[in-house]
Amino acid sequence: MAGFRPLLAASLIPLALPAAAQADSFTPAQRQEIVQIMRQALKSDPSILADAITALRAKSEDDETASQQAALAAQRGKLDNTPGDAVIGNPHGSVTLYEFYDPRCPWCRRMVGDVEKLARTNPDLRIVLKLIAILGPASTLDGRAILAAANQNAYAAMQRALMTDSAEPSAARIRQIAIGLHLDADRLAADMDSPTVTAALDAQRALATSLRISGTPTFIEGSRIAPGAMSAEDLAKFIKG
């Protein structure tokens, strides 16, 4: 009976399909017999249901990974050609890491220093920063400031300043930071509302959606996608495959 539990758990997966998909598979008598067997098995060992749920979850995750891989292959050409991209590290590096981040995402904010260190300590690494403002108005405000700062060659400086700042996001606070970075604050404010910045925000969000990216940070290297924050050590391992 050692193999019975996983076998029965696996059998629950096809039975979870819509009834129409099962209508021609068994006779009414056979279906009734299967139901009775399953009821008796669940009474004897309720953990079988947990095994089935785990198997269903694993299958769902596998399906999602496959869908995301297909989307990545289809959108590969857009990864390096999206308005609003910024590159840190070696712009000609043979290894490219893409980071989709939201400037107000707490996990992204914690990883700012780790990502910068990774760029400094890996001379053959090219990191493409892809800003997706998905966490509300504050994200969009900070995102506009970061993208607008690129017009004054200050994307990285504004990104770091905003993502390490503890003050509440506001136009006034962004102006203070811009002045502290010796930027033209009036030009920054005008650029923040420009059609170019709006188009960049929209393009990055559209790319993330097409890649089935729903959270930040998300990292891509080659054909591998890693959603969620990770330690500096794990990030270094990720780029090395």
C-alpha positions as CSV (number, residue, x, y, z in Angstrom):
1,M,0.0,0.0,0.0
2,A,3.0,2.3,0.1
3,G,2.4,3.6,-3.4
4,F,-1.4,3.9,-2.9
5,R,-1.5,7.4,-1.3
6,P,0.5,9.2,-4.0
7,L,-1.3,7.3,-6.7
8,L,-4.7,8.2,-5.3
9,A,-3.6,11.8,-4.8
10,A,-2.5,12.0,-8.4
11,S,-5.8,10.5,-9.5
12,L,-7.6,13.5,-8.0
13,I,-6.0,15.8,-10.5
14,P,-7.8,14.6,-13.6
15,L,-11.0,14.2,-11.6
16,A,-10.8,17.9,-10.7
17,L,-11.3,18.8,-14.4
18,P,-14.7,20.1,-15.5
19,A,-17.4,17.5,-15.6
20,A,-17.7,17.8,-19.4
21,A,-14.1,16.7,-19.8
22,Q,-14.9,13.5,-17.8
23,A,-18.4,12.7,-19.2
24,D,-17.2,10.1,-21.7
25,S,-14.4,8.6,-19.6
26,F,-16.4,6.3,-17.3
27,T,-19.8,4.7,-17.1
28,P,-22.2,5.9,-14.3
29,A,-21.5,2.7,-12.4
30,Q,-17.7,3.2,-12.7
31,R,-18.0,6.8,-11.6
32,Q,-20.0,5.8,-8.5
33,E,-17.5,3.1,-7.7
34,I,-14.6,5.6,-7.9
35,V,-16.4,8.0,-5.7
36,Q,-17.0,5.4,-3.0
37,I,-13.3,4.3,-3.2
38,M,-12.2,7.9,-2.8
39,R,-14.6,8.6,0.1
40,Q,-13.3,5.5,1.9
41,A,-9.7,6.4,1.3
42,L,-10.2,10.0,2.5
43,K,-11.9,8.7,5.7
44,S,-9.0,6.3,6.3
45,D,-6.3,8.9,5.6
46,P,-7.4,12.6,5.2
47,S,-3.9,13.6,4.4
48,I,-4.5,12.2,0.9
49,L,-6.4,15.4,0.1
50,A,-3.5,17.6,1.2
51,D,-1.2,15.5,-1.1
52,A,-3.7,16.2,-4.0
53,I,-3.7,19.9,-3.3
54,T,0.1,20.0,-3.2
55,A,0.2,18.1,-6.5
56,L,-2.3,20.5,-8.1
57,R,-0.4,23.5,-6.8
58,A,2.9,22.1,-8.3
59,K,1.2,21.5,-11.6
60,S,-0.2,25.0,-11.6
61,E,3.3,26.4,-10.9
62,D,4.8,24.3,-13.6
63,D,2.2,25.5,-16.1
64,E,2.8,29.2,-15.1
65,T,6.6,28.7,-15.5
66,A,6.1,27.2,-19.0
67,S,3.8,30.1,-19.9
68,Q,6.2,32.7,-18.6
69,Q,9.1,31.0,-20.5
70,A,7.1,31.1,-23.7
71,A,6.3,34.8,-23.2
72,L,10.0,35.6,-22.5
73,A,11.0,33.9,-25.8
74,A,8.3,35.9,-27.6
75,Q,9.3,39.2,-26.0
76,R,13.1,38.7,-26.0
77,G,13.7,41.5,-28.5
78,K,11.9,44.1,-26.3
79,L,14.0,43.5,-23.2
80,D,16.7,45.8,-24.6
81,N,14.6,48.2,-26.5
82,T,12.0,49.6,-24.0
83,P,11.8,53.3,-23.4
84,G,12.9,54.1,-19.8
85,D,15.6,51.5,-19.6
86,A,18.7,52.4,-17.6
87,V,22.0,50.5,-17.6
88,I,24.4,50.2,-14.7
89,G,27.7,48.2,-14.6
90,N,29.5,47.5,-17.8
91,P,27.3,48.6,-20.8
92,H,29.1,46.1,-23.0
93,G,29.2,43.2,-20.5
94,S,28.7,39.7,-21.9
95,V,26.3,38.9,-19.0
96,T,23.0,40.8,-18.8
97,L,20.7,40.9,-15.8
98,Y,17.3,42.6,-16.0
99,E,15.6,43.9,-12.9
100,F,12.0,44.8,-12.9
101,Y,11.4,47.0,-9.9
102,D,9.0,49.5,-8.3
103,P,10.6,52.4,-6.5
104,R,8.2,52.1,-3.6
105,C,8.5,48.3,-3.3
106,P,10.1,47.6,0.2
107,W,12.0,44.6,-1.1
108,C,13.3,46.5,-4.1
109,R,14.4,49.3,-1.7
110,R,16.3,46.8,0.5
111,M,18.1,45.4,-2.5
112,V,19.3,48.7,-4.0
113,G,22.7,48.5,-2.4
114,D,23.0,44.8,-3.3
115,V,22.3,45.4,-7.0
116,E,24.8,48.3,-7.1
117,K,27.4,46.2,-5.4
118,L,26.8,43.4,-7.9
119,A,27.4,45.8,-10.7
120,R,30.7,47.1,-9.1
121,T,32.1,43.7,-8.3
122,N,31.3,41.9,-11.6
123,P,33.2,43.7,-14.4
124,D,31.6,41.7,-17.1
125,L,28.0,42.3,-15.9
126,R,25.5,44.6,-17.5
127,I,22.4,45.4,-15.5
128,V,19.3,46.8,-17.2
129,L,16.9,48.5,-14.7
130,K,13.3,48.4,-15.8
131,L,11.0,50.6,-13.7
132,I,7.4,49.4,-13.4
133,A,5.2,51.7,-11.2
134,I,2.6,49.2,-10.0
135,L,2.0,50.1,-6.4
136,G,-0.1,53.2,-6.7
137,P,0.3,57.0,-7.0
138,A,3.5,57.2,-4.9
139,S,5.2,54.7,-7.1
140,T,4.2,56.6,-10.2
141,L,5.4,59.9,-8.7
142,D,8.8,58.5,-7.8
143,G,8.9,56.7,-11.1
144,R,8.3,59.9,-13.1
145,A,11.1,61.6,-11.1
146,I,13.6,58.8,-11.8
147,L,12.8,58.7,-15.5
148,A,12.9,62.5,-15.8
149,A,16.2,62.6,-14.0
150,A,17.7,60.5,-16.9
151,N,17.4,63.6,-19.1
152,Q,20.0,65.2,-16.8
153,N,22.1,62.0,-16.7
154,A,21.0,61.4,-13.1
155,Y,18.8,58.3,-13.3
156,A,20.9,56.3,-10.9
157,A,21.4,59.2,-8.5
158,M,17.7,60.0,-8.3
159,Q,16.8,56.3,-8.0
160,R,19.2,55.8,-5.1
161,A,18.1,59.0,-3.4
162,L,14.4,58.2,-3.6
163,M,14.7,54.5,-2.8
164,T,16.8,55.2,0.3
165,D,14.7,58.2,1.5
166,S,12.4,57.8,4.5
167,A,10.3,60.8,3.9
168,E,6.8,60.6,2.4
169,P,6.8,60.9,-1.4
170,S,5.7,64.3,-2.6
171,A,6.5,66.8,-5.4
172,A,8.1,69.1,-2.8
173,R,10.3,66.3,-1.5
174,I,11.4,65.4,-5.0
175,R,12.3,69.1,-5.6
176,Q,14.4,69.1,-2.5
177,I,16.2,66.0,-3.6
178,A,16.8,67.4,-7.1
179,I,18.4,70.5,-5.7
180,G,20.6,68.4,-3.4
181,L,21.7,66.4,-6.5
182,H,22.5,69.7,-8.3
183,L,19.8,69.1,-10.9
184,D,17.7,71.7,-12.6
185,A,14.6,71.2,-10.4
186,D,12.3,73.2,-12.7
187,R,13.3,71.2,-15.8
188,L,12.9,68.0,-13.8
189,A,9.3,69.0,-12.8
190,A,8.5,69.7,-16.4
191,D,10.0,66.5,-17.7
192,M,8.1,64.5,-15.1
193,D,4.8,65.4,-16.8
194,S,6.1,65.0,-20.3
195,P,4.6,62.6,-22.8
196,T,8.0,60.9,-23.1
197,V,8.0,59.9,-19.5
198,T,4.4,58.8,-19.6
199,A,5.1,56.7,-22.6
200,A,8.1,55.1,-20.9
201,L,6.1,54.2,-17.8
202,D,3.3,52.7,-20.0
203,A,5.8,50.7,-22.1
204,Q,7.6,49.2,-19.1
205,R,4.3,48.2,-17.5
206,A,3.1,46.7,-20.8
207,L,6.3,44.6,-21.2
208,A,6.0,43.4,-17.6
209,T,2.4,42.3,-18.2
210,S,3.3,40.5,-21.5
211,L,6.0,38.6,-19.5
212,R,3.4,37.7,-16.8
213,I,5.4,39.6,-14.2
214,S,3.0,40.6,-11.4
215,G,5.4,41.5,-8.6
216,T,8.7,43.1,-7.8
217,P,11.5,42.7,-7.8
218,T,11.8,40.2,-10.7
219,F,15.1,39.3,-12.2
220,I,15.8,37.8,-15.6
221,E,19.1,36.3,-16.9
222,G,19.1,34.4,-20.1
223,S,16.0,32.2,-20.1
224,R,15.8,32.2,-16.3
225,I,13.2,34.2,-14.4
226,A,13.5,34.8,-10.6
227,P,10.6,36.5,-8.9
228,G,11.0,38.0,-5.5
229,A,13.8,39.4,-3.4
230,M,16.9,37.4,-2.7
231,S,20.1,37.8,-0.7
232,A,23.2,39.4,-2.2
233,E,24.8,35.9,-2.2
234,D,21.9,34.3,-4.0
235,L,21.8,37.1,-6.5
236,A,25.5,36.6,-7.3
237,K,24.8,32.9,-7.7
238,F,21.9,33.6,-10.0
239,I,23.9,35.5,-12.5
240,K,26.4,32.7,-12.6
241,G,23.8,30.1,-13.4
